[in-house]
Amino acid sequence: MRPMHVGTVFSQADSGTDAEAIRRWALRAEAAGFHHLMAYDHVLGATLEKLGPGPFGIFPTPAYTIDHTFHEILTLFSHLAGVTSTIEFVSSVIVVPQRQAPLVAKQIATVDRLSNQRLNVAMGVGWNRAEYEGLGVDFSQRTAIVEEQFDVIRKLLTEPVVNFDGRFHVLDGVGINPLPDRRIPLWMGSGAAEPVLQRVARVADGWMPLLIAGMDELAMGDSVRRLHQICEDNGRDPSTMPIWGKLYIDGTDAWKPEAATAAELDYDYLTVGFNRVAIPGRTHDDHLDLVIDTIDDIKAFIGSPPHTERL
């Protein structure tokens, strides 16, 4: 069993607008030894009236509205990289179909270089129809767009001159400069319906399951095993499909079944966050306090040995 890289969630909706407090939060997480911090992505919020009756993915009501704070994710990571030195950053997830792929590639390359290769990229399609509308993108085309974007962004991050003639993107003799000094893996954050897992196996370097125990009909273990089977069926070594899992805590032992699944499936990365949906109204620092207080128990449970520098 490989040791998991363990990180924590920077809850955008609870982070507030105090820049100094945000910086202190990141420094506390780094000092506590976390490997990474994870943040969520929304560009536009929307009113409940605009969002409509739902459902919204697996949520019966919107997880976020216009009342929730969101800092632009790659700008946030760039800023926090400038005040930290070891902690890594991961998106969950960049909603790329509503963004211009070449601009996303340029931002990824820049943040990764200026952070000394501390950026981890997970991309997905999101759920907010109103956000797509506001950004001028057809929500119904999001899955077709994202599949093409994985190819476009990967080419832009690895090739000095890119030519691409696709359904949604046309690039003719262009490129970004400077290119990254490494091949940046592109993870897909998604649900686990069969067509989605087929897409993950085709285009992604790793999978970040966006499944929530008790809310999602699909079981994590079954979904990971199915993805590995799809990889095998299509001639891809399942070991080239790492898993980035999440685990949410609420001050009880409710995290243990999810931790057992993480240990059984031998995740490569595990991000631990506070369950803000079940227990609203707690401060951003409260979230981190509880994770820090619980993390040693979680690591012992999953059999992850202590690390001298980063969890």
C-alpha positions in Angstrom: 0.0 0.0 0.0 1.3 3.4 -1.0 1.1 6.2 1.6 -1.7 8.6 0.7 -1.1 12.3 0.3 -3.5 13.9 2.7 -4.8 17.4 2.4 -7.7 19.6 3.5 -10.5 21.7 2.0 -10.4 25.4 1.7 -14.1 26.0 1.9 -14.6 28.9 -0.5 -18.1 29.6 0.7 -16.9 30.1 4.3 -13.6 31.8 3.6 -14.8 35.4 3.8 -13.1 38.4 2.2 -10.4 39.3 4.7 -7.2 38.7 2.7 -5.0 38.5 5.8 -7.2 35.9 7.3 -7.1 33.8 4.2 -3.3 34.0 4.1 -3.2 33.0 7.8 -5.5 30.0 7.1 -3.2 28.7 4.3 -0.1 29.1 6.5 -1.8 27.3 9.3 -2.7 24.4 7.0 0.9 24.3 5.7 2.3 24.4 9.3 0.0 21.5 10.2 1.7 19.4 7.6 -1.0 19.0 5.0 0.1 18.0 1.6 -2.4 20.1 -0.2 -5.4 22.4 0.1 -8.4 21.9 -2.2 -10.7 24.7 -3.3 -13.9 24.7 -5.3 -14.7 26.8 -8.4 -17.6 29.1 -9.3 -17.3 32.3 -11.3 -20.9 33.5 -11.0 -23.4 32.9 -8.2 -27.1 33.1 -8.9 -30.3 33.8 -7.0 -32.6 31.0 -5.9 -35.2 32.3 -8.3 -32.8 32.1 -11.2 -31.5 28.6 -10.3 -35.0 27.2 -10.2 -36.5 24.1 -8.5 -33.6 21.7 -9.2 -32.4 19.1 -8.6 -28.8 20.2 -8.9 -26.6 17.2 -9.6 -27.0 15.1 -6.5 -28.2 18.0 -4.4 -32.0 18.6 -4.0 -31.3 22.3 -3.4 -28.4 24.5 -4.7 -25.2 23.9 -2.8 -24.2 27.5 -3.5 -26.1 30.7 -4.5 -25.2 34.3 -5.0 -24.9 34.7 -1.2 -21.8 32.5 -1.0 -18.3 33.8 -1.3 -16.1 32.5 -4.1 -12.6 33.8 -5.0 -11.5 33.0 -8.6 -9.7 29.7 -8.1 -6.5 30.1 -10.1 -6.0 33.7 -8.8 -6.5 32.4 -5.3 -3.9 29.6 -5.8 -1.5 32.1 -7.3 -1.8 34.4 -4.3 -1.5 31.6 -1.7 1.5 30.1 -3.5 3.3 33.5 -3.0 2.9 33.3 0.8 3.5 29.5 1.3 6.4 27.3 0.3 5.4 23.6 0.5 1.7 23.1 0.5 0.2 22.1 -2.9 -3.1 23.3 -4.5 -5.8 21.3 -6.2 -9.0 22.4 -7.9 -12.3 20.6 -7.3 -13.1 21.3 -10.0 -12.3 24.0 -12.6 -15.5 24.2 -14.6 -13.7 24.4 -17.9 -16.5 24.2 -20.5 -17.6 27.7 -19.4 -14.1 29.0 -19.8 -11.8 29.5 -22.8 -9.5 26.5 -23.0 -6.4 28.4 -24.2 -6.8 30.9 -21.3 -7.2 28.1 -18.8 -4.0 26.4 -20.2 -2.1 29.6 -19.9 -3.3 30.1 -16.3 -2.4 26.6 -15.4 1.1 26.9 -16.8 1.7 30.2 -15.1 0.5 29.2 -11.7 2.4 25.9 -11.8 5.7 27.6 -12.8 5.4 30.5 -10.3 4.4 28.1 -7.5 7.4 25.8 -8.1 5.2 23.0 -9.6 2.6 22.9 -6.7 -0.5 23.0 -8.8 -2.8 20.0 -9.3 -5.6 20.3 -11.8 -8.9 18.6 -11.8 -11.5 19.7 -14.3 -15.2 19.0 -14.8 -18.5 20.3 -16.1 -20.2 21.7 -13.0 -24.0 21.9 -12.4 -25.0 25.6 -12.6 -27.0 26.3 -15.7 -27.3 30.0 -14.8 -23.5 30.3 -14.6 -23.1 28.9 -18.1 -25.7 31.2 -19.4 -24.0 34.2 -17.9 -20.7 33.2 -19.4 -22.2 32.7 -22.8 -21.8 28.9 -23.1 -24.5 26.3 -24.0 -25.1 24.2 -20.9 -26.4 21.3 -22.9 -23.1 21.0 -24.7 -20.9 20.9 -21.6 -19.9 17.2 -21.7 -18.9 17.3 -25.4 -17.0 20.5 -24.8 -15.1 19.2 -21.8 -13.9 16.1 -23.6 -12.5 18.2 -26.4 -10.9 20.6 -23.9 -8.9 17.9 -22.3 -7.2 17.3 -25.6 -6.8 21.0 -26.4 -5.4 21.9 -22.9 -3.0 19.0 -22.9 -1.6 19.9 -26.3 -1.2 23.6 -25.2 0.6 22.5 -22.0 3.0 20.2 -23.9 3.5 21.4 -27.5 5.2 24.7 -28.4 3.1 25.0 -31.6 -0.5 23.7 -31.6 -2.7 22.9 -34.5 -6.2 21.7 -33.7 -9.4 21.6 -35.7 -12.3 20.4 -33.5 -16.0 21.0 -33.0 -15.5 23.7 -30.4 -11.9 24.8 -30.8 -9.8 25.8 -33.8 -6.1 26.5 -33.1 -3.7 27.3 -36.0 0.0 27.6 -35.4 -0.3 29.0 -31.8 1.1 28.1 -28.4 1.8 29.3 -24.9 5.2 30.4 -23.8 6.7 29.4 -21.4 5.5 25.9 -21.4 5.5 24.0 -18.0 8.7 22.3 -17.1 6.8 19.1 -16.4 3.8 17.2 -17.7 0.9 18.4 -15.6 -1.6 15.6 -15.0 -5.2 16.6 -15.9 -7.7 14.9 -13.5 -11.4 14.7 -14.2 -13.8 15.4 -11.4 -17.1 13.8 -12.0 -19.9 11.5 -11.0 -19.9 7.8 -11.8 -22.6 7.1 -14.4 -21.4 4.7 -17.0 -20.9 7.2 -19.9 -19.0 9.4 -17.5 -16.6 6.7 -16.4 -16.1 5.8 -20.1 -15.1 9.5 -20.7 -12.8 9.5 -17.7 -11.0 6.4 -19.1 -10.6 8.0 -22.5 -9.3 11.5 -21.6 -8.2 11.8 -18.0 -4.9 11.2 -16.2 -6.7 10.5 -13.0 -10.2 10.5 -11.4 -11.6 12.7 -8.7 -14.9 11.1 -7.8 -17.6 13.7 -7.0 -19.7 11.2 -4.9 -21.1 12.0 -1.5 -21.9 9.1 0.8 -25.6 9.1 1.8 -26.6 11.3 -1.1 -25.3 9.6 -4.2 -26.9 6.4 -5.4 -23.6 5.0 -6.7 -21.1 3.5 -4.2 -17.5 4.6 -4.3 -16.0 1.2 -4.2 -18.2 -0.1 -7.0 -17.5 3.0 -9.1 -13.7 2.8 -8.8 -13.7 -0.9 -9.6 -15.9 -0.3 -12.6 -13.5 2.5 -13.9 -10.6 0.1 -13.6 -12.5 -2.5 -15.5 -13.3 0.0 -18.2 -9.6 0.8 -18.4 -8.7 -2.8 -18.8 -11.4 -3.4 -21.4 -9.9 -0.5 -23.5 -6.3 -1.6 -23.2 -5.3 0.9 -20.5 -3.4 -0.2 -17.4 -5.7 0.6 -14.4 -2.6 1.7 -12.4 -2.4 4.7 -14.7 -5.7 5.9 -13.3 -5.0 7.2 -9.8 -7.9 8.1 -7.5 -8.2 11.4 -5.6 -10.7 10.9 -2.9 -12.5 13.1 -0.4 -13.7 12.6 3.1 -15.9 14.9 5.2 -16.0 15.1 9.0 -18.6 16.4 11.4 -17.1 15.8 14.9 -18.3 12.2 15.1 -17.0 8.8 13.8 -19.2 9.0 10.7 -16.0 9.4 8.6 -14.9 5.8 9.3 -16.7 4.0 6.5 -15.4 6.4 3.9 -11.9 6.1 5.4 -12.2 2.3 5.2 -13.1 2.6 1.5 -10.1 4.9 0.9 -7.8 2.3 2.5 -9.4 -0.6 0.6 -9.1 1.1 -2.7 -5.6 2.5 -2.0 -6.3 6.1 -3.0 -3.3 8.2 -4.1 -4.7 11.4 -2.6 -7.2 12.0 0.1 -8.7 15.4 1.0 -10.4 15.9 4.3 -12.9 18.6 4.8 -15.5 19.8 7.3 -19.1 18.9 6.5 -20.5 22.5 6.2 -23.8 21.2 4.7 -24.7 19.1 7.7 -23.3 21.7 10.2 -23.7 25.2 8.8 -22.7 28.4 10.4 -19.2 27.4 11.6 -16.2 29.7 10.8 -13.5 28.9 8.3 -11.0 28.5 11.1 -13.4 26.1 12.9 -13.3 23.9 9.9 -9.5 23.7 9.9 -9.4 23.2 13.7 -11.6 20.1 13.5 -9.7 18.6 10.6 -6.4 19.2 12.5 -7.8 17.6 15.6 -9.1 14.6 13.7 -6.3 14.0 11.1 -4.1 11.8 13.2 -7.0 9.4 13.9 -7.8 9.3 10.2 -4.3 8.6 9.2 -4.0 5.8 11.7 -7.2 4.4 10.4 -6.2 4.3 6.8 -2.7 3.0 7.6 -0.9 6.1 6.3 2.4 6.5 8.0 3.5 9.9 9.4 5.5 12.1 7.2 8.2 14.4 8.5 7.2 17.4 6.3 3.8 16.9 4.6 0.9 14.7 5.3 
